[in-house]
Amino acid sequence: MNPISGNLFTILTLIAAPAVLTNASSVLALNTANRFGRVVDRSRQITAELESATGDPELKEIRVRQLGRLRKRAAFLLRAQTSFYLALGLFVVAALVSVLGAALGTEHAWGYRAAALAAAAAAPTTT
């Protein structure tokens, strides 16, 4: 008897848990993309202020420092966004391979072991 067919909660867990975690990861990636957009908008605004500024050298120096900080922030956000997308993609691959491994678990022992190794290899690790 297949243990998956007898327990509806197992099937629900195999389907719902990856979907919920993927959705949460996507929201984090979207939030980071929005922050990056705000950095770009602010950088454009400061650049326009620098181009049209006449006079006060102290204000110009402040704007240049702000622009430098915004560049660093943009670099951090871009690196974070890349990491989010990589982790999200690897999570999806690991979830799909896990579902495949669960389906193969009772009938094909070798397929189950291969899927378990593939899921472990694709799973993102935290550092």
Disulfide bonds with the S-S distance in Angstrom:
none
